[in-house]
Amino acid sequence: MTVFRYVAVQAKQASEHQVISFAASPSDILAFADIERVARDRDGALRGFQRHQIASHIKEIRDYLGRDDAILPNPIVVAFITGVTVTDRHDGLVDVEIHLNGEKPGYVVDGQQRLTAFAGISKPQFQVFVSVLICRDYNELRQQFVLINNTRPLPKALIYELLPSVKGLPERFTARSFAARLVDLLNYDESSSLHGLIYQHTNPTGAIRDTAVQRVIMNSASDGAIRQFVNDEDYVGRSFSFINEFFWAVRKVFAPDWEGMTPKTSRLVHGAGIVAMGYVMELLHSRVGALSRNEFADGLSLLRKKTAWTSGRWHFADDDVRPWNGIENTPRDIDSLANYLVREIKRALRSHTRRQDRLRLIKG
């Protein structure tokens, strides 16, 4: 067993956490701490939490560190669950022992690009500061990663993808966490209409932005159908089925505008189109009780000749006529598109109802 020993300073912070700092060589840190990059296993389960390497950024840091006058005042943040013991000395000083027995016990929470940049650089006397956080379990470790990095320019897609696997976050994360969990199911369940189509940090080839689907879910959970499912025992299952069935219907009715398309070639799979169609989904559920793909498809078929997803023009109003790709992912454009789609389907539903009433009168 290898043991790394340091004299450290312990900060007085939250009573349930130990936070200590010491100086160590980058080679030692790389020996006892792992950079666990976010990925999916074969079953689609999320593992790890660090974003992928940014080669250009690492090269810039490495070029700088190669200089004789290079300094690196910012600490590398490392979290431990096991494998570390802290013994009090006096006046805020502690002895730290890190036990390396096969697997690395530490996890790099912040500073992975800086630490990676040291690979291939020979500076044996160079040390960096290490801030150590000792966590109770892996969930707390991930929680700290999200909270520490949420205030920094970390990709929001990565933060949102991690949310479903983290417990105990502030209330402001709750709605987004549920939406992110549902997006995971929609993206990785093979029975899903959106299987593999949603762009996430671990699925960069997806065409549909995860934030757009999350917005559909959050709108529904706040003021729509999903809000009605909240007291159901299978709340997540019913919510998944509702969104899944709707998008199966979308794919069926608007197949030429969907299959193989990207946001640049079709506004249906564009963020504005996805969010706007969420309002159509809610309307069809509230007006005709649609829940299945066939029920949704019956309503969506009334819109088929009223859309311009890949060609033509949108006639939002007499003074607002736009080319098919003249819609951007802005609140104003999303509102314009949603209002138009909802207005047209309401009109079509009224006309359809009148025709049905006339047919019944004739037959009667």
N, C-alpha and C positions, 0 to 999 in steps of 0.2 A: 504494500500500500504506500502511495506517495502522499506526503503531507506538506502543504504549503502553510507557512507561519508568517503572520504579520502583526505589527503593533498598529492599532487603529484608534480613531477618534469616534466616540459614539455620540450621536446627536439626540437631544431630548425632544421627541416629537409625539406622535400618537402613542398612548400607553400600551396598546396591543401590538405594536410593531417595533422591531429593532432596526435602526438605520445607522450604519457605520461607514467610515471612509478610511482608505489607506492607499498607498502608492505601490504599484506592481509593474513588472515588465509586461509588455504586450504578449510575449511568448508564454508567460505564466497564465495570463488571463485566458488565452486561447486553449491552454491545457486543462483548466478547470471549469470553463464556461462554454456552453454550446450556443450557437446561433441557430435557433429552431425556426426554419422558414415555413410560412403558411403553405399548406397544400391539402389535397384531398386524398383519402385512401380509396381503395377499390370500391368500397361501399358508399362513397360520397361523404364520409364523415370528415369533419375539419380537424386537422392537427397542426400544431405550431401556431405562430402568430407574427413572425417577422416578415416584412415585405421582401421581395426578391432584390438581389443586388442591383445597384445602378452603376454599371461599369464606368461610365464617364465621370461620375461623382467620385468613385473610389480612386480612379487614376489621378484626378486633381489633388485629392488628399495625399496620395502616395508621392506625387511629384513634390508637394510641399514638404512632407515629412523627410524626404531625402536630403533636404538642405541642412547645413550644420547649425543654422540659427532657428530651426523649427521648434515651436512649442505647441502644447496641446492642453490648455487649461481646463477644458470641459471634461467632466468625468464620464467613464463608461459605467452605466448602471447595470448591475448584475443582481438577479434574485436567486435565492436558494430556498428549497423546501426541506432538504436533508443534506447531510454531508458537511456541515459547518458547526463548529462550537465556538462560543464566545465566552471568555472569562474576564470578569471585571478586574481592573488594576486599581486605579484611583484617579480622581479629578477628570473623569470623562474618558480616560484611556482604557482600552481593552486589548486582550490578546485574542487573535483570531486564528483558528486552525481549520483548514479546508482539506478534507480527506478525499483522495482520489483513488477509488477502488474499481477500476474498469471503466464505468460510465462517468461522464462529466456531471457533477452535481449542480452546477450553476447554469443559469439561463440569462443571456444578454437581453435586457429589456430596452436599453437605449444606447446608441453608439455603435451599432453593428457595422456601419459603413466605415467609420474611423478605425475600428478594430481590424476589419478585413484588409484595410489599406496597408497594415503593417506586414502582411504576408509578403515575403520576398525582400523585405528591407532588413539589413543587418545593422542594428543599433543596440548592441547588448547593454549599454549603460542607460538607455532611455527608459523612463518610467512614465506611466500615466496614472491619474487618480482613478480610483474605483469606488463607487458608492454602492454599498451592499444593502439589499432589503431582504429580510428573512420572512418568508410567507408560510402560512399554515398549510396550504394545499395548492394544487395547480389552478383551481378556479380563482383563488385570490391573486395568484401570479398573473393570470390573464387580465383580471380586473385592474390590477395596477398598470399593466401595459396599456390598456385602453385609456385609463384616466391620465396617465403621464403623457401619452402621445396625442391625445385628442386636442390639446392646445397647440400642437405643432403642425407643420405642413405635411402630415402623413396622409396618404391617399384615403379619402373618405370611404371608398369602396372596401378597403381592407378593414377599417373600423366597423362599418356596417356588417361585414361578413362575420366578424368575430362576435358581435353582440349576442346572437342566440346562444352562444356557448359560455356566456359569462353571467353569473348571478351577482346580485347585490349592488348593481349600478344605480346612480341617481335616477329619480322618477322621470326626468326628461328623456331618458333612453328607452323607457318602457314601450311606447307605441312603436318606435323604430325597431326595437328588438323583436317584437312580435311579427312585424312586417318582414324583417330580415329572415326570421325563422321560416316564414311561409315561402319567401323567395327561394330559400335553400331547397325546400321540398319541391317547389315547382321546377327548379332547375335540375335537380338530381334524381327525382323519382321518374323511372322509365315510363310510367303510365301518364305522365304529365304532358299537356299540350304545349308546354314551354320547355320541355326537357332539352337541356344543352343550349338553349337559345338566349339565355340571360347573361349579359356581361357581368362577371364578377372578378375579383382579384385572382381567384384560382381558375377562372374560365375566361381568359382574355379574348377568345374567339367568338364569344356571344355577341349577337347583333343588337339585342334589346337591353337598354340600360337598366340595371337593377334598381336604381333610384326611381325610375318611372313606374315599375311594377309595385315597388314599395308605396309610392304615392297613391296608386289605385287601392291598395289594401288599407292604408291608413285612412283614406277618405271613407271607405266603406265601414271600417271599424268605428269611425267617429260618428258618422251620420247615416250610414246605409245598412245594407243587409247583414253584413258581418256583425254589426252591433246587436242584431237580434239573436245571434248564435251564442252570445257571451255566456249565457247561463247553461248552455248545453254541456253535457259531460264530454262529448267529443267536439269541443269548440274548434280546435285546430283542424280536425278532419273535415268538419262541415265547411269551414272557411276555405280549405284547400279545394274541396269538391266544387264549391261555388265559383271560384276564380278559374279553376281548371276547365269546368264545363263551358264557361263563357268563351274562353279562348279557343277551345275546340270548335265552337260555333263560328268564331271569327275566322279561323283558318279555313273552314268549309265554305262560308259565304263569300269571303274575299280571297280565295286561294291565289289568283294571279297576282294580287297585291301583297301577298304574304310570303309564299314559298320562295326561298332563296334570296329574299330581299334584305337590304340594309337600310339604315336611316337615310342614306343619300339617294337611294333608288325608290323608296316608298315611304310616304309619310305615315303609313299605318304602323310600321315598326319603329317609327321615330318616337322620341320621348313625348312630344306633343300629342301624337296620335294615340299612344297607349293610355296616357292619362285622360284624354278626352273620351276615349271609348269606355273608360271606367264609369263615366256618367251615364252613358247609354246602357251599360250593364245594370246600373241601379234603377234606371227608369223602367226597363223591361221587367225587372223583378217586382217593382212596386205597382206597375200598371197591370201586368198580366200574370204575375206570380212565377215568372220564369226561373227555373232552377237547373233544368237539364239542357244539354247541348242542342237538342231538337227544338225545345221551347225558345231558347235564345236565337237559334237559327231562323225560326219563323219570323221573329221580330226584326232581326238584322237584315233579312232579305228585302224588307221594305226600304232599306237605305241603299241598296246596291246601285241604283242609277243616280243617286244623289251625291256620290262621293267622287273625289278626284285624287286618290291616293298616289297614283303614279303618272298621271297625265291629265290634261284638261285644266279647268279653272274652278276655283271655289267662289261661289256667289254668296258671300256672307250677308251682303246688303247692297243696295243700289250703288252706294258710294264705297263699297269695299269688295272688290273683285280681285282675286289673286291667282297667280299661276299655281299649279299643284304643289310646287316646292317652295312657295312663298310663305310657308309657316315655319316659325322658329320655336325653339323650346324655351319660350318666355311665358310668364304668367298671363300677359295680355293675349298672346296668340293662342295659348291653351284655352283660355276663356272663350275667345271668339270661335274656335273650332268646336268646343264642347257645346256652346249655346246653339250653334248652327245644327249640329247633329241631333241634339235633343229636340230642337224645334221641328226639324224635318221628320223625325220619327213620331213625334206627337201628332203632327199633321197627317202622316201616313196611317197611324193607328186609328185616328178619328174617321178618315176616309174608308179604311178597311171595315170598321165597325158599321158605318152607314150602309155599305154594300151588303154586308152580312144581314143586316136588319131588312133590307129590301128583298133579299132572296128568301128570307123566312116568310115575309108577307106574301110574296108571289106563290110560294109553295103552300102556304096556309090557305 
